[in-house]
């Protein structure tokens, strides 16, 4: 009998018709996966194989718009979900009314796998685990329409003690003799362990089976500082274990995260997915795809668009699509930047809120912004070769690789946002959503007189979901917005001969530190922001709380725009 190894994950829900959804599963052998609903809706799909693991992405059809429908998962006709001993409420498929009147979008990033319940959590309660407990305790409670996971879904280079022990046993048993560091994953098989650890908790499995999710990678999904510079790439490619690591990382990302981002129509047109299904064992097909993505990043697009009624999400790849030649550095290559602009303007009269999801913040504290522009200038030789070598060292040491480290890309995103916001059919808000920096804040940009968009423009940064921030970094982000820090930033910019940006921005909320989740409630042209933090202050075992009694505590609840 086939068993369910991981999942189900509810991924894509159709907001245009409200009648279909996709559900992802990993099984322990080849079989036919089925999603079955009591009203007759459902779907089946045969599994496909990658590196000895079996997966299916089931397209569920026949759903009713504006409904909440419980479902089961069957493998070869035998029910495997809900789990036989589960006391949790059933998983459900919630479809929007058509036309949809609004969307509730929750987002965050940086989720280091929570330890077993029996172990002390060194970084505090996991916000997703805590949300899962709240929704399990009250299935009728308000829940997001979609969960955006903005990078570092797994940590390939910062593994837990349990995973390190598993890696040691695996390498000894397999006799692979990997040269990869013993505390980091080496290949596809070891990546599967990370997903088992991150998504295997029963309450979290129910959350991900009930709330649709959209995902994009960041560096720790592969390795810290991934694609930070051309020199970094050359150095890593000369490392004996790197090739298998990056290929395994891209293959596993495609299977575990990327596939579920796509709609059924996009899946039907995807040549790699079609080839993997046709092959049965898609290992070689997917490996060839990953090889191509590694050698020629411009050949593959990881970015994607989702429309939630009149809310549009453009999820942007800010890792693999970079141009790293020092004099032409860009966060997005030319084709990717053009894609972003085209999608932003496409049918704009039908968009009330435009969301740009990027794992890395666009608007940083001014001191950090100017420091990143300064070091980018040093690296391209503005102050000579000795300064260039120092700049490369500093870039890696201080993780100076956000949007300001790619000045032309920073400016181009500002231009795109402004042009969307000044158009005749401008949305009510343009929101850049990001994570990465292990704290949360709100920033608002301002353009010169006469150029200010009609749209309200925000950057919302929220991380981590489950991690910590060093005291030095916390102090830096607190001080980075201060007047003296701005002065230091301007002096650095002058030394690097860096032009001032065309926009100014101010922090209008935060910084907040902790394991946290932001939620945007978008109704018509109104927008509201809520930030919640996972707090360990409640009594263990209290209904609606997570591990060790953690609960979600409101930090802010702010109206952003009113109906006009």
Secondary structure in CASP SS format (residue, H / E / C, confidence):
PFRMAT SS
TARGET T0000
AUTHOR 0000-0000-0000
METHOD secondary structure of the structure
MODEL  1
X C 1.00
X C 1.00
X C 1.00
X E 1.00
X E 1.00
X E 1.00
X E 1.00
X E 1.00
X E 1.00
X E 1.00
X E 1.00
X E 1.00
X E 1.00
X C 1.00
X C 1.00
X C 1.00
X C 1.00
X C 1.00
X C 1.00
X C 1.00
X E 1.00
X E 1.00
X E 1.00
X E 1.00
X E 1.00
X E 1.00
X E 1.00
X C 1.00
X C 1.00
X C 1.00
X C 1.00
X E 1.00
X E 1.00
X E 1.00
X E 1.00
X E 1.00
X E 1.00
X C 1.00
X C 1.00
X C 1.00
X C 1.00
X E 1.00
X E 1.00
X E 1.00
X E 1.00
X E 1.00
X C 1.00
X E 1.00
X E 1.00
X E 1.00
X C 1.00
X C 1.00
X E 1.00
X E 1.00
X E 1.00
X E 1.00
X E 1.00
X E 1.00
X E 1.00
X E 1.00
X E 1.00
X C 1.00
X C 1.00
X C 1.00
X C 1.00
X C 1.00
X C 1.00
X E 1.00
X E 1.00
X E 1.00
X E 1.00
X E 1.00
X E 1.00
X E 1.00
X E 1.00
X C 1.00
X C 1.00
X E 1.00
X E 1.00
X E 1.00
X E 1.00
X C 1.00
X C 1.00
X C 1.00
X C 1.00
X C 1.00
X C 1.00
X C 1.00
X C 1.00
X C 1.00
X C 1.00
X E 1.00
X E 1.00
X E 1.00
X C 1.00
X C 1.00
X C 1.00
X C 1.00
X C 1.00
X C 1.00
X C 1.00
X E 1.00
X E 1.00
X E 1.00
X E 1.00
X E 1.00
X E 1.00
X E 1.00
X C 1.00
X C 1.00
X E 1.00
X C 1.00
X C 1.00
X C 1.00
X C 1.00
X C 1.00
X C 1.00
X C 1.00
X C 1.00
X C 1.00
X C 1.00
X C 1.00
X C 1.00
X C 1.00
X C 1.00
X C 1.00
X H 1.00
X H 1.00
X H 1.00
X H 1.00
X H 1.00
X H 1.00
X H 1.00
X H 1.00
X H 1.00
X H 1.00
X H 1.00
X C 1.00
X C 1.00
X C 1.00
X C 1.00
X C 1.00
X C 1.00
X C 1.00
X C 1.00
X E 1.00
X E 1.00
X E 1.00
X E 1.00
X C 1.00
X C 1.00
X C 1.00
X C 1.00
X C 1.00
X C 1.00
X C 1.00
X C 1.00
X C 1.00
X C 1.00
X C 1.00
X H 1.00
X H 1.00
X H 1.00
X H 1.00
X H 1.00
X H 1.00
X H 1.00
X H 1.00
X H 1.00
X H 1.00
X H 1.00
X H 1.00
X H 1.00
X H 1.00
X C 1.00
X C 1.00
X C 1.00
X C 1.00
X C 1.00
X C 1.00
X C 1.00
X C 1.00
X C 1.00
X C 1.00
X C 1.00
X C 1.00
X C 1.00
X H 1.00
X H 1.00
X H 1.00
X H 1.00
X H 1.00
X H 1.00
X H 1.00
X H 1.00
X H 1.00
X H 1.00
X H 1.00
X H 1.00
X C 1.00
X C 1.00
X H 1.00
X H 1.00
X H 1.00
X H 1.00
X H 1.00
X H 1.00
X H 1.00
X H 1.00
X H 1.00
X C 1.00
X C 1.00
X E 1.00
X E 1.00
X E 1.00
X C 1.00
X C 1.00
X C 1.00
X H 1.00
X H 1.00
X H 1.00
X C 1.00
X C 1.00
X C 1.00
X C 1.00
X C 1.00
X C 1.00
X C 1.00
X C 1.00
X H 1.00
X H 1.00
X H 1.00
X H 1.00
X H 1.00
X H 1.00
X H 1.00
X H 1.00
X C 1.00
X C 1.00
X C 1.00
X C 1.00
X H 1.00
X H 1.00
X H 1.00
X H 1.00
X H 1.00
X H 1.00
X H 1.00
X H 1.00
X H 1.00
X H 1.00
X H 1.00
X H 1.00
X H 1.00
X H 1.00
X H 1.00
X H 1.00
X H 1.00
X H 1.00
X H 1.00
X H 1.00
X C 1.00
X C 1.00
X H 1.00
X H 1.00
X H 1.00
X H 1.00
X H 1.00
X H 1.00
X C 1.00
X H 1.00
X H 1.00
X H 1.00
X H 1.00
X H 1.00
X H 1.00
X H 1.00
X H 1.00
X H 1.00
X C 1.00
X E 1.00
X C 1.00
X H 1.00
X H 1.00
X H 1.00
X H 1.00
X H 1.00
X H 1.00
X H 1.00
X H 1.00
X H 1.00
X H 1.00
X H 1.00
X H 1.00
X H 1.00
X C 1.00
X H 1.00
X H 1.00
X H 1.00
X C 1.00
X C 1.00
X C 1.00
X C 1.00
X E 1.00
X E 1.00
X E 1.00
X E 1.00
X E 1.00
X C 1.00
X C 1.00
X E 1.00
X E 1.00
X E 1.00
X E 1.00
X E 1.00
X E 1.00
X C 1.00
X C 1.00
X C 1.00
X C 1.00
X C 1.00
X C 1.00
X E 1.00
X C 1.00
X C 1.00
X H 1.00
X H 1.00
X H 1.00
X C 1.00
X E 1.00
X C 1.00
X C 1.00
X C 1.00
X H 1.00
X H 1.00
X H 1.00
X H 1.00
X H 1.00
X H 1.00
X H 1.00
X H 1.00
X H 1.00
X H 1.00
X H 1.00
X H 1.00
X C 1.00
X C 1.00
X H 1.00
X H 1.00
X H 1.00
X C 1.00
X C 1.00
X E 1.00
X E 1.00
X E 1.00
X E 1.00
X E 1.00
X E 1.00
X C 1.00
X C 1.00
X C 1.00
X C 1.00
X C 1.00
X C 1.00
X C 1.00
X H 1.00
X H 1.00
X H 1.00
X H 1.00
X H 1.00
X H 1.00
X H 1.00
X H 1.00
X H 1.00
X H 1.00
X H 1.00
X H 1.00
X H 1.00
X H 1.00
X C 1.00
X C 1.00
X C 1.00
X C 1.00
X C 1.00
X H 1.00
X H 1.00
X H 1.00
X H 1.00
X H 1.00
X H 1.00
X H 1.00
X H 1.00
X H 1.00
X H 1.00
X H 1.00
X H 1.00
X H 1.00
X C 1.00
X C 1.00
X C 1.00
X C 1.00
X C 1.00
X H 1.00
X H 1.00
X H 1.00
X C 1.00
X H 1.00
X H 1.00
X H 1.00
X H 1.00
X H 1.00
X H 1.00
X H 1.00
X H 1.00
X H 1.00
X H 1.00
X H 1.00
X H 1.00
X H 1.00
X H 1.00
X H 1.00
X H 1.00
X C 1.00
X C 1.00
X C 1.00
X C 1.00
X C 1.00
X C 1.00
X E 1.00
X E 1.00
X E 1.00
X E 1.00
X E 1.00
X E 1.00
X C 1.00
X C 1.00
X C 1.00
X C 1.00
X C 1.00
X E 1.00
X E 1.00
X E 1.00
X E 1.00
X E 1.00
X E 1.00
X E 1.00
X C 1.00
X C 1.00
X C 1.00
X C 1.00
X C 1.00
X C 1.00
X C 1.00
X C 1.00
X C 1.00
X E 1.00
X E 1.00
X E 1.00
X E 1.00
X E 1.00
X E 1.00
X C 1.00
X C 1.00
X C 1.00
X C 1.00
X E 1.00
X C 1.00
X C 1.00
X C 1.00
X C 1.00
X H 1.00
X H 1.00
X H 1.00
X H 1.00
X H 1.00
X H 1.00
X H 1.00
X H 1.00
X H 1.00
X C 1.00
X C 1.00
X C 1.00
X H 1.00
X H 1.00
X H 1.00
X H 1.00
X H 1.00
X H 1.00
X H 1.00
X H 1.00
X H 1.00
X H 1.00
X H 1.00
X H 1.00
X H 1.00
X C 1.00
X C 1.00
X C 1.00
X C 1.00
X C 1.00
X C 1.00
X C 1.00
X C 1.00
X E 1.00
X E 1.00
X E 1.00
X E 1.00
X E 1.00
X E 1.00
X E 1.00
X E 1.00
X E 1.00
X C 1.00
X C 1.00
X C 1.00
X E 1.00
X E 1.00
X E 1.00
X E 1.00
X E 1.00
X E 1.00
X E 1.00
X E 1.00
X C 1.00
X C 1.00
X E 1.00
X E 1.00
X E 1.00
X E 1.00
X E 1.00
X E 1.00
X E 1.00
X E 1.00
X E 1.00
X E 1.00
X C 1.00
X C 1.00
X C 1.00
X C 1.00
X C 1.00
X C 1.00
X C 1.00
X C 1.00
X C 1.00
X C 1.00
X C 1.00
X H 1.00
X H 1.00
X H 1.00
X C 1.00
X E 1.00
X E 1.00
X E 1.00
X E 1.00
X E 1.00
X E 1.00
X E 1.00
X E 1.00
X E 1.00
X E 1.00
X E 1.00
X C 1.00
X C 1.00
X C 1.00
END
